[in-house]
Amino acid sequence: MHKDLDYLLAYPGGNSTALVESRVERTEQPAVGSLLLAAPQIRKEQIEQVGFIEPATTKGAQARLQMASGELCLNATRSLIAFLALCDLDAVDNVIGIETSGYEIQEQPALITATTKLVGDGDVFVTLPLPLASLVEAPAHTEVLPLDGQPTPLLLVQLKGITHLVIRQADTPESLHSLLDHAHAGKSSLDLPQLEELFSLLYQERPDLAARQAVGLIFLREKEGGFDLYPLVRVNQQKTTFYESSCGSGTIAAALACLQLSPNHPLTFTQPSGSNLEVSFLSPSAGDTVTLAGTVSILRKGSIDI
């Protein structure tokens, strides 16, 4: 495979994302995504994920985001929205509409709309409201599953395109406390094989999770004014495991786990990057609509030959 690709580099509060502007056939995207993540130029940028910009088919959508494995990625979604806002400065402070992989209604691509506000040179504050009925596949529920060999209560949140398992600090196995301490200190000190082993053991108990497009282990530590969030994400088709510097869908899953703690006020989650994402619910009693808000930086454009 030989391709010259144009891409843009986005930083949605962490979770560095490459969005490929060049047209890549859907069947080739998983392989191209893997090649991009392995390329020295991309590794140098510490890119965590790759998405592809495609024409949209939904009325009102300006473009489509297609992730390499077809999963839902809200940070990449926010990145594309910010980019489109910057492409049309008259639209900043207004509504941007897109469609994305992993988000459908009645098996058809669905329109996602967000409001945008220019807050700096290349920085866009994106407020993204989503109806939970269209985002959540099944009611969140608590399960006890083995984590690092220990029975662990966790909240299982099945979002379209990704399943998250949320673990509160009090329920985190003692053997994993040091892992979170290393995570807090920085990604470079993490033991990747240990992270992959966590998912391997989990999949032995729940093989159905291995069939999901992506699975996240979301660890929470409560602090004054909000929560620290530690997201480990496994993209099954790509066979990649990341300790992500930010995770939008994981933040929403964590907010669902914490909803009863603060039903009438926004919840603030500090990402590993140090940036904050804020989650609020329009109708807390029913959780009708969830809003994810935070800043996205569009850093630069680039090109690569793979």
BASE-250931 format. One record per residue (C-alpha): residue number from 1; z, x, y. Coordinates in steps of 0.05 Angstrom, whole numbers. Layout:
% BASE-250931
REC  num       z       x       y
REC  NUM       Z       X       Y
...
% end
This chain:
% BASE-250931
REC  num       z       x       y
REC    1       0       0       0
REC    2     -20      27      68
REC    3      -4     -12     131
REC    4       5       1     205
REC    5      59     -45     229
REC    6      84     -63     299
REC    7     156     -85     302
REC    8     211     -98     353
REC    9     282     -74     347
REC   10     337    -125     362
REC   11     412    -118     366
REC   12     444    -186     359
REC   13     515    -162     373
REC   14     507    -112     316
REC   15     466    -124     252
REC   16     406     -83     277
REC   17     344    -121     259
REC   18     270    -104     255
REC   19     223    -162     268
REC   20     152    -146     246
REC   21      99    -172     294
REC   22      39    -151     252
REC   23      14    -203     203
REC   24      38    -191     132
REC   25      21    -238      75
REC   26      81    -275      49
REC   27      71    -247     -21
REC   28      74    -176       6
REC   29     135    -185      50
REC   30     189    -167      -1
REC   31     154    -101     -18
REC   32     140     -86      56
REC   33     211    -102      74
REC   34     238     -54      21
REC   35     190       1      44
REC   36     211      -9     116
REC   37     286      -5     100
REC   38     273      59      61
REC   39     230      92     114
REC   40     264     151     150
REC   41     244     123     218
REC   42     277      57     203
REC   43     338      88     169
REC   44     348     130     231
REC   45     354      65     271
REC   46     406      39     221
REC   47     365     -24     210
REC   48     401     -72     164
REC   49     348    -125     155
REC   50     274    -141     164
REC   51     242    -205     186
REC   52     170    -224     198
REC   53     143    -264     256
REC   54      93    -317     235
REC   55      57    -376     267
REC   56      98    -440     265
REC   57      76    -506     236
REC   58     132    -549     265
REC   59     120    -587     330
REC   60     159    -555     386
REC   61     167    -488     351
REC   62     138    -427     386
REC   63     141    -382     324
REC   64     169    -376     254
REC   65     217    -325     227
REC   66     206    -307     154
REC   67     258    -262     123
REC   68     234    -213      70
REC   69     269    -251      14
REC   70     262    -320      44
REC   71     336    -324      61
REC   72     369    -354     123
REC   73     392    -302     173
REC   74     422    -330     237
REC   75     426    -263     272
REC   76     352    -251     261
REC   77     340    -323     283
REC   78     378    -309     348
REC   79     338    -244     356
REC   80     271    -280     353
REC   81     296    -333     402
REC   82     318    -278     451
REC   83     251    -242     444
REC   84     212    -306     458
REC   85     255    -320     519
REC   86     241    -250     546
REC   87     166    -259     533
REC   88     168    -320     580
REC   89     219    -307     634
REC   90     207    -376     662
REC   91     236    -402     597
REC   92     301    -362     602
REC   93     358    -411     618
REC   94     316    -463     582
REC   95     305    -484     510
REC   96     269    -442     458
REC   97     246    -473     393
REC   98     230    -437     328
REC   99     229    -449     253
REC  100     258    -402     201
REC  101     260    -388     127
REC  102     321    -416      92
REC  103     326    -476     139
REC  104     289    -539     119
REC  105     298    -614     122
REC  106     271    -654      64
REC  107     237    -591      39
REC  108     197    -584     103
REC  109     205    -531     158
REC  110     253    -556     211
REC  111     257    -543     285
REC  112     314    -500     311
REC  113     327    -502     386
REC  114     372    -458     428
REC  115     388    -448     501
REC  116     380    -378     530
REC  117     406    -342     591
REC  118     385    -273     616
REC  119     449    -232     625
REC  120     421    -162     632
REC  121     360    -118     624
REC  122     336    -140     555
REC  123     401    -178     541
REC  124     399    -252     528
REC  125     458    -298     514
REC  126     436    -346     460
REC  127     472    -412     447
REC  128     449    -439     380
REC  129     471    -509     359
REC  130     458    -531     287
REC  131     472    -597     252
REC  132     517    -581     194
REC  133     484    -634     151
REC  134     419    -593     155
REC  135     454    -526     146
REC  136     505    -537      91
REC  137     480    -551      20
REC  138     546    -575      -9
REC  139     617    -588      17
REC  140     658    -525      24
REC  141     711    -519     -29
REC  142     763    -471     -54
REC  143     754    -433    -120
REC  144     792    -379    -155
REC  145     745    -323    -176
REC  146     756    -251    -198
REC  147     751    -202    -141
REC  148     760    -129    -160
REC  149     790    -155    -225
REC  150     841    -200    -191
REC  151     840    -276    -191
REC  152     829    -292    -117
REC  153     828    -359     -80
REC  154     768    -363     -34
REC  155     728    -415       3
REC  156     657    -423     -24
REC  157     608    -444      31
REC  158     537    -459       8
REC  159     491    -454      67
REC  160     416    -462      60
REC  161     389    -394      41
REC  162     456    -359      32
REC  163     523    -372      -1
REC  164     587    -343      29
REC  165     654    -332      -3
REC  166     708    -329      51
REC  167     773    -291      35
REC  168     832    -294      82
REC  169     876    -233      92
REC  170     935    -263      55
REC  171     891    -275      -7
REC  172     856    -207      -7
REC  173     873    -167     -69
REC  174     918    -107     -55
REC  175     867     -60     -84
REC  176     817     -80     -30
REC  177     862     -69      30
REC  178     841       3      34
REC  179     768     -17      32
REC  180     779     -62      93
REC  181     817      -6     128
REC  182     757      39     116
REC  183     711     -16     141
REC  184     753     -22     204
REC  185     746      53     214
REC  186     671      52     208
REC  187     613      40     161
REC  188     604     114     144
REC  189     670     116     106
REC  190     653      58      60
REC  191     639      69     -14
REC  192     573      32     -27
REC  193     579      34    -104
REC  194     647       0     -98
REC  195     615     -56     -56
REC  196     560     -65    -107
REC  197     611     -67    -163
REC  198     647    -124    -128
REC  199     584    -166    -131
REC  200     568    -144    -203
REC  201     636    -168    -228
REC  202     630    -232    -188
REC  203     562    -247    -218
REC  204     589    -237    -288
REC  205     637    -295    -276
REC  206     587    -337    -235
REC  207     516    -320    -257
REC  208     490    -376    -213
REC  209     507    -335    -152
REC  210     459    -280    -175
REC  211     404    -332    -171
REC  212     418    -346     -98
REC  213     374    -313     -45
REC  214     435    -279     -15
REC  215     510    -278     -24
REC  216     564    -256      26
REC  217     636    -236      16
REC  218     669    -250      83
REC  219     738    -221      93
REC  220     781    -246     151
REC  221     840    -215     187
REC  222     875    -258     238
REC  223     893    -227     305
REC  224     914    -251     374
REC  225     859    -293     404
REC  226     816    -297     342
REC  227     795    -261     278
REC  228     766    -195     255
REC  229     708    -208     207
REC  230     685    -161     152
REC  231     618    -184     122
REC  232     591    -154      57
REC  233     522    -184      41
REC  234     481    -177     -22
REC  235     407    -197     -17
REC  236     391    -208     -90
REC  237     315    -203     -90
REC  238     316    -140     -49
REC  239     375    -113     -90
REC  240     407     -88     -25
REC  241     481     -90      -8
REC  242     504     -81      64
REC  243     569     -79     101
REC  244     536    -113     161
REC  245     555     -97     232
REC  246     549    -171     248
REC  247     535    -234     208
REC  248     518    -301     240
REC  249     519    -345     179
REC  250     582    -310     153
REC  251     615    -326     220
REC  252     598    -399     213
REC  253     626    -399     141
REC  254     689    -366     167
REC  255     695    -418     222
REC  256     691    -473     170
REC  257     748    -439     133
REC  258     790    -436     197
REC  259     770    -503     227
REC  260     837    -536     214
REC  261     872    -480     252
REC  262     837    -495     318
REC  263     798    -560     314
REC  264     790    -571     389
REC  265     775    -501     414
REC  266     722    -448     402
REC  267     738    -396     350
REC  268     724    -323     366
REC  269     704    -274     311
REC  270     700    -200     326
REC  271     644    -168     287
REC  272     647     -98     258
REC  273     604     -75     317
REC  274     660     -96     364
REC  275     618    -153     393
REC  276     644    -225     392
REC  277     611    -287     365
REC  278     639    -354     385
REC  279     636    -416     342
REC  280     651    -487     365
REC  281     645    -555     333
REC  282     619    -616     371
REC  283     657    -664     326
REC  284     714    -626     295
REC  285     738    -683     251
REC  286     671    -688     216
REC  287     642    -621     235
REC  288     577    -655     256
REC  289     547    -598     296
REC  290     565    -524     297
REC  291     546    -479     355
REC  292     540    -403     349
REC  293     540    -365     415
REC  294     533    -292     432
REC  295     490    -238     465
REC  296     426    -209     435
REC  297     396    -144     460
REC  298     321    -131     451
REC  299     320     -55     450
REC  300     248     -34     444
REC  301     182     -41     407
REC  302     157       8     356
REC  303     103      21     305
REC  304     104      51     235
REC  305      54      71     182
REC  306      78      55     111
% end
